[in-house]
């Protein structure tokens, strides 16, 4: 393995660890960093959109 391959694998590994950590912390809420996650009192447009989609799917 060359040095560039190792660096690329380390970057991918770091990105994966960050993504899993963020998923664990915020769940499926994708409202950036301006809310405390879905279900919080603040909420956000991303959380509300996800709730609306879930309600529509339940009606089907």
C-alpha positions as CSV (number, residue, x, y, z in Angstrom):
1,X,0.0,0.0,0.0
2,X,1.2,3.4,-0.8
3,X,1.2,6.4,1.5
4,X,-1.6,8.1,-0.4
5,X,-3.8,5.0,-0.1
6,X,-3.2,4.9,3.7
7,X,-4.1,8.6,4.0
8,X,-7.3,8.1,1.9
9,X,-8.3,5.2,4.1
10,X,-7.7,7.2,7.3
11,X,-9.8,10.1,5.9
12,X,-12.6,7.7,5.1
13,X,-12.4,6.0,8.5
14,X,-12.5,9.4,10.3
15,X,-15.5,10.5,8.2
16,X,-17.3,7.2,9.0
17,X,-16.6,7.6,12.7
18,X,-17.9,11.2,12.6
19,X,-21.1,10.1,10.8
20,X,-21.8,7.3,13.2
21,X,-21.2,9.6,16.2
22,X,-23.6,12.2,14.7
23,X,-26.2,9.5,14.0
24,X,-26.0,8.2,17.5
25,X,-26.2,11.7,19.0
26,X,-29.0,13.2,16.8
27,X,-30.7,10.1,15.5
28,X,-32.2,10.6,12.0
29,X,-32.8,14.3,12.6
30,X,-31.0,16.3,9.9
31,X,-31.4,19.8,11.1
32,X,-27.7,20.7,11.3
33,X,-26.5,22.1,14.6
34,X,-29.3,24.6,15.4
35,X,-31.6,22.2,17.3
36,X,-31.2,19.6,20.0
37,X,-32.5,16.8,17.8
38,X,-36.0,15.6,16.8
39,X,-38.5,15.7,19.6
40,X,-37.0,18.7,21.3
41,X,-39.2,21.6,22.2
42,X,-37.4,23.8,19.7
43,X,-37.8,21.5,16.8
44,X,-36.9,22.6,13.3
45,X,-38.2,22.4,9.8
46,X,-36.3,19.2,9.0
47,X,-37.8,17.5,12.0
48,X,-41.3,18.7,11.2
49,X,-40.9,17.6,7.6
50,X,-39.9,14.1,8.7
51,X,-42.9,14.0,11.1
52,X,-45.2,15.0,8.3
53,X,-43.9,12.4,6.0
54,X,-44.3,9.7,8.6
55,X,-47.9,10.8,9.2
56,X,-48.7,10.7,5.5
57,X,-47.2,7.2,5.2
58,X,-49.3,6.0,8.1
59,X,-52.4,7.2,6.4
60,X,-51.7,5.0,3.3
